[in-house]
Amino acid sequence: MTHYMELLATNQPWNLILFMAIPVILAETVAITELVILLKWKKTGFIGGLNRLAGIIGGWYFLGVFVYLVNTAVIPLTTSGGWRGIGDIIAVGFYLLGVIPLMGMALIDMNILIRKSSEHEKLKLHAIFVGIFLVVAHIAMIFGMLNPSILGFHENSILPVHDMDSMPNSVHDMMWK
């Protein structure tokens, strides 16, 4: 199993809620409200406010997830040679890439990014960020659900960089001990 799936399967239901449900619910709220906003070409009223709130919370929340996972999983897996092949790296990498479009939306919603642009240009870039997030999130999910052996990973094909007896064996070991 990839580290992406292991992260979601470990410490049930908390990891699933923290690393999948909250970010996806916020991003899907943005995506659904974005459709209404694009039909009206106005980001006002309840739908506009909900879109803005979900965008800001989603961006900052995922930035926290990004920092946490880079420090507790990505760096230890990289330094220990613990990745389970290219599919594992793609799954985790694309999951973490979600921080770019989510923070982009948050910064637009906070009137920090493209501050002097027209409302139309802001809506356009916001919608582009929604699309980018959906693409990177789905790539992460597809590669995350893939058995690493399909892309050539074999448990004994990676040479340890350090004494593996002292290294964590899984994301669970790194995060919850």
C-alpha positions in Angstrom: 0.0 0.0 0.0 1.2 3.5 -0.7 2.0 5.9 2.2 -0.9 8.0 1.0 -3.4 5.2 1.7 -1.6 4.1 4.8 -1.9 7.6 6.2 -5.7 7.6 5.5 -6.1 4.0 6.9 -4.1 4.6 10.1 -5.6 6.0 13.3 -9.2 5.6 12.1 -11.3 7.7 11.7 -9.1 10.7 12.6 -6.6 10.6 9.8 -9.3 10.2 7.3 -11.2 13.2 8.7 -8.1 15.4 9.1 -6.3 14.6 5.9 -9.2 13.8 3.5 -12.6 14.8 4.7 -12.0 18.3 5.9 -9.9 19.4 2.9 -12.2 17.7 0.4 -15.4 19.1 2.0 -14.0 22.6 1.9 -12.7 22.2 -1.7 -15.9 20.7 -2.9 -17.9 23.5 -1.2 -15.7 26.0 -3.2 -16.2 24.0 -6.4 -20.0 23.7 -6.1 -20.5 27.4 -5.1 -18.1 28.4 -7.9 -20.5 27.0 -10.4 -23.3 29.2 -9.1 -21.0 32.2 -9.0 -19.8 31.6 -12.6 -23.4 31.5 -13.8 -24.1 34.8 -12.2 -20.6 36.3 -12.7 -20.9 37.8 -9.2 -19.4 36.7 -5.9 -22.0 38.2 -3.6 -24.7 37.0 -1.2 -24.8 33.8 0.8 -23.2 31.7 -1.9 -20.4 34.2 -2.5 -19.7 34.4 1.2 -19.7 30.6 1.6 -17.4 30.3 -1.3 -15.0 32.9 0.2 -15.1 31.4 3.7 -14.5 27.8 2.4 -11.7 29.1 0.2 -9.9 30.9 3.0 -10.3 28.2 5.6 -9.4 25.5 3.1 -6.3 27.2 1.9 -4.9 27.9 5.4 -6.0 24.5 6.8 -4.2 22.7 3.9 -1.1 24.8 4.4 -1.0 23.4 8.0 -1.5 19.9 6.6 1.3 20.5 4.1 3.8 21.7 6.7 2.9 18.9 9.1 3.2 16.1 6.5 6.4 17.5 5.0 8.0 17.4 8.4 6.6 14.2 9.7 6.4 12.0 6.6 8.1 13.4 3.5 11.5 14.3 5.0 11.8 11.1 7.1 10.7 8.9 4.1 13.2 10.7 1.9 16.1 10.5 4.3 15.5 6.9 5.1 14.9 5.7 1.6 11.4 4.6 2.7 9.4 5.5 -0.4 7.5 2.6 -2.0 8.4 3.4 -5.6 7.4 6.1 -8.0 3.7 5.7 -7.5 4.1 6.4 -3.8 6.0 9.6 -4.6 3.5 10.7 -7.1 0.5 10.1 -4.8 2.1 12.0 -1.9 3.6 14.7 -4.1 0.3 15.4 -5.9 -1.6 15.4 -2.6 0.8 18.0 -1.3 0.7 20.0 -4.5 -2.9 20.8 -3.6 -1.5 23.5 -1.3 -0.8 25.7 -4.4 -4.3 26.1 -5.8 -5.9 26.1 -2.3 -3.6 28.8 -1.0 -4.1 30.7 -4.3 -7.9 30.7 -3.8 -7.4 31.8 -0.2 -5.1 34.7 -1.2 -7.6 35.8 -3.9 -10.5 35.6 -1.3 -8.4 37.6 1.1 -7.8 40.2 -1.6 -4.0 39.7 -1.4 -3.4 38.0 -4.8 -4.3 39.9 -7.9 -5.7 42.7 -5.7 -5.9 45.3 -8.5 -7.5 43.0 -11.1 -11.1 43.2 -12.1 -13.7 41.0 -10.4 -14.0 39.1 -13.7 -10.3 38.3 -13.7 -10.4 37.3 -10.0 -13.3 34.9 -10.7 -11.5 33.5 -13.7 -8.3 32.7 -11.8 -10.3 31.4 -8.8 -12.0 29.0 -11.1 -8.7 27.9 -12.7 -7.4 27.2 -9.2 -10.5 25.1 -8.5 -9.8 23.0 -11.6 -6.1 22.6 -10.8 -6.9 21.4 -7.3 -9.4 18.8 -8.7 -6.8 17.5 -11.1 -4.0 17.2 -8.6 -6.3 15.7 -5.9 -7.5 13.0 -8.3 -4.0 12.2 -9.5 -3.1 11.7 -5.9 -6.1 9.5 -5.2 -5.5 7.3 -8.3 -1.8 6.7 -7.6 -2.5 6.5 -3.9 -4.9 3.6 -4.4 -2.5 1.8 -6.8 -0.5 -1.1 -5.4 3.1 0.1 -5.6 4.2 -3.2 -7.1 2.3 -2.5 -10.3 4.9 0.3 -11.0 7.8 -2.0 -10.2 8.3 -1.5 -6.4 9.6 -4.5 -4.5 10.2 -4.4 -0.8 13.9 -5.4 -1.2 14.5 -3.2 -4.3 15.3 -0.1 -2.2 18.6 -0.1 -0.4 18.5 1.5 3.1 20.4 4.7 3.5 20.6 4.3 7.3 20.3 1.4 9.8 16.7 0.5 9.1 16.2 -1.2 12.5 16.2 2.3 14.0 14.0 3.9 11.3 10.3 4.0 11.4 8.6 1.3 9.3 5.5 3.3 8.3 3.8 6.7 8.3 2.0 5.5 11.5 5.3 4.9 13.3 6.6 8.3 12.3 3.5 10.3 13.2 2.0 8.5 16.2 4.9 7.4 18.4 
